[in-house]
Amino acid sequence: MKNFTTFTPQETAFTVSQLNRQIQQLLEASLPWILVEGEISNLAKPASGHWYFSLKDDKAQIRCTMFKNRNMAVRFQPKNGDQVRLRARVTFYGPRGDCQLGVESMESAGEGALQQAFERLKANLQLEGLFDETHKKPLPSKPERVAIITSPVGAAIRDMVIAFRRRFPLTELTILPSLVQGQDAAKNLLKQLQRADHSGHFDAIILGRGGGSLEDLWSFNDEALARAVFHARTPIVSAVGHETDFTITDFVADVRAATPTAAAELLSPDGNQLKQQIDQQSRQLLLKMQRQLEQHQQRLDFLSKRIRHPKERIDLQQNQLNQLNRRLHSSLSQRLENQHTRLTHLHQRLLQSTPEESIKLQRKQLEDIDKRLTLALSHNLKSKQNQFAGLVEKLNLVSPLNILSRGYAITSKDGQVVNSTSSVRKGDKLRTRLVDGEIDCIVEEVMPHS
């Protein structure tokens, strides 16, 4: 049995740095990005901006590092004892031989559950069509009465009131105080929304509050509140949190404002701009009135010049009557002449269409056809005669009689043509056909060619 503690010459010893490098490669290759939950302890935030802390549970802990460019995206201020969820990569610091987590992102463990609930509700309402643009109501261009449902204290209501007073002080604002955070906030918001909408008094409703964490804004993710916003008859502007914050009411509302101040600016016309428009329209109205006055004055002058003595008007109408009378006589004469010309033309056509003329015309056509037929028959007969002569000449060339005329003869025995000496014997009776007759003969000798 080999003793494990016995060294052999073939074994190569690791240096400590080589061993740690091997451990680092194995750890980082086998454990890529992972999610891990635990409690923060030993949190340190030095001037560099990086965070150093430990993540622990009731049985173990691990050191963690979150660099400044990553922790700037964290939406809350972590502290010792917070339960968090980290997305991190396992790293191994070779010089000290320490295993730690390089943290990419951090969220509150409770906030992660809220985020999942938010995404589920968002998906369900979107599937039902509550976010569709076709259901959005347009905002009034110059609302006279606006309801603001928010907390009566805080920066949000102060910013909205200041924006309305600065832009258009004539807007009638009604503040409907409500809880905007906590267990009863959603019910309170729903009650005030229904109260404002059912009154029919307001041209628009602002539903909003200042910024905060997902948990702080959770009352605006209530399903009953979202459905009430969707079914409201009054146009609703959702102004919840900062520009990067999104809630369910933002998606369901007719318009989503990035901030409460932006909501006030959407619903309040710019007073200075309106004043400029009024001044411009006043100048345009005055200019238009002056132009119309000038036009009416010119028309009055024109009509004044057209006023004449009644006798002039009677003389003018008498001249017009004489002209019309002359035109009437001329028109009747022209029409009578046209009718006479038409009657003459019809009479000529009638003479041309008598039976005698028709018979003459058809007789001439018949003579033409007869001449054409005779000529065609003559040409056809001559063509057939030429074809027959050609065929006779071809037939004569291949005729046996023509061959006989050149000194050839056809010999037959018992009606069969003799074409070989082997088919006759001495004493056989043969018949020979010449060009001008036949000869009967008896074979005296057969002389085949060898």
Secondary structure, DSSP 4 states (H G I P E B T S, - for coil): ---TT---TT--PPPHHHHHHHHHHHHHHHS-SEEEEEEEEEEE--TTS-EEEEEE-SS-EEEEEE-HHHHTT-SS---TT-EEEEEEEEEEETTTTEEEEEEEEEEEHHHHHHHHHHHHHHHHHHHHTTT-GGGPPPPPSS-SEEEEEE-SSSHHHHHHHHHHHHH-TTSEEEEEE---SSTTHHHHHHHHHHHHHHH---SEEEEEE----TTTTGGGG-HHHHHHHHH-SS-EEEEESSTT---HHHHHSSEE-SSHHHHHHHHS--HHHHHHHHHHHHHHHHHHHHHHHHHHHHHHHHHHHH---HHHHHHHHHHHHHHHHHHHHHHHHHHHHHHHHHHHHHHHHHHHTSHHHHHHHHHHHHHHHHHHHHHHHHHHHHHHHHHHHHHHHHHHHH-HHHHHTTT--EEEETTEE---GGG--TT-EEEEEETTEEEEEE--------
